[in-house]
Each structure stands twice: as structure tokens, then as C-alpha cells.
Amino acid sequence: MIVFTQIRDRDFDHSVANKAISAKLVLKMSGLEIRNIHHLYPDYQIDIGTEQTALLRHKLIILQYPMYWFNMPAILKIWFDQVFSYQFAYGFKGDKLKNKKILVSMTVGQPEENFKLENHFLINDFLQAVKKSAEYAQMDYLGYIALYGVSPVAGIAKEERVAKTKQHSLKLFNLIQQYR
């Protein structure tokens, strides 16, 4: 299994959630490959061949990232644009990702109540690009899990954010065990 994460180096030391989630998975699981694409490609120059080879090694791909402005971080979008290429992810011979599973695990700074139906801010709507990209590449989109309220400006105490992060990590671990 492979986890693609995106934590900017300047944010990593201050990241309560994304760093902790990745660290907990590493402690609990053997054979886990963590690829922090921002650390690997701070200049946004993705090594397409290396990333495609990494995808080929695993049956389960997890995208672990913070939601930025109701979307994925820019480097993850660039990664999709370049790595999910013609004749690799789609096209006549583009079946290299067929039947691989993909799961999104993301952190959201805002409280969950800001994403209720009556507010018309549904995470499923924001994840349509990931879902459709996975389906186009013949992957099995497993959905998402979201950890809400992890930004200090959300008004949630740090201890509660840490506790919520631990719960999220356990939930993600259990989901991974289901799909291994």
C-alpha cells in the first residue's frame, strides 16, 4: 500500500493532523510507502516515471492531504495531470491502474457543521474530480474520510484536535485493513 501525502515543508513542523496521521500509519503497518510529493518535488517538477512506478507497486493508493480552498493542493493537481497520463492511466493501452483501489483521507480546517447539506458545501461535490479521475483510470474509488476542525482558527482546542486526529488515524487504519 502506498500513501501519497502533500505537506509543505514549512507546514510540516506545525502540522498536527497530516503529519500525525502519516506517522501513526507508519508505526502500525509494515510495507507502507509514504510519498510526500511536496518534499520530493518542492519545485513542482514531478518525476513522472518514478511516480508511475510507485503506483504500479501497490494495489491500494491513499491520498492524504489538507483541503485547500475547497480543493486539493496545487501540487497534487499537477501530480494527477502529469502522472495519470495517456497510455498509462487511460487510452488504448492505458490500463495500468485498472482495478487498483484509491481512498482519500483529508483534513479540513473548518468544523464539520460548515459542510452540512443546508450549507451546500458537501465534500462529495469537492471530490468529484478525484472520483471521476479514478473511474476514468478504471480504478476502484473507495470514497473518503475527512477530519474536520483541525485549524486553530476553527476554535477547537489543541487537545481536542489531537484526540480527533488519533480517532481519524484509527478509522483510516481500519479501512485499510478492510481493503488490503
Number of C-alpha atoms within 10 A of each C-alpha: 20 20 25 22 23 24 21 16 13 8 11 15 10 10 16 17 28 24 19 16 22 19 13 15 19 15 9 10 13 9 9 15 17 17 18 18 19 21 15 13 13 12 9 15 13 18 13 15 11 11 17 18 11 16 20 14 12 17 17 20 24 21 20 27 24 24 19 12 9 14 15 20 17 13 20 19 14 14 18 15 11 17 20 22 15 14 12 17 22 18 12 9 10 17 17 18 24 18 16 18 21 25 24 22 23 23 23 21 19 19 16 14 12 14 15 11 10 9 9 10 14 15 19 13 11 14 17 11 14 21 22 13 18 24 16 18 23 19 23 18 19 17 14 18 17 18 22 23 23 26 19 13 11 14 12 14 13 13 9 12 21 15 12 17 24 16 14 21 22 16 13 21 16 11 14 17 10 8 13 9
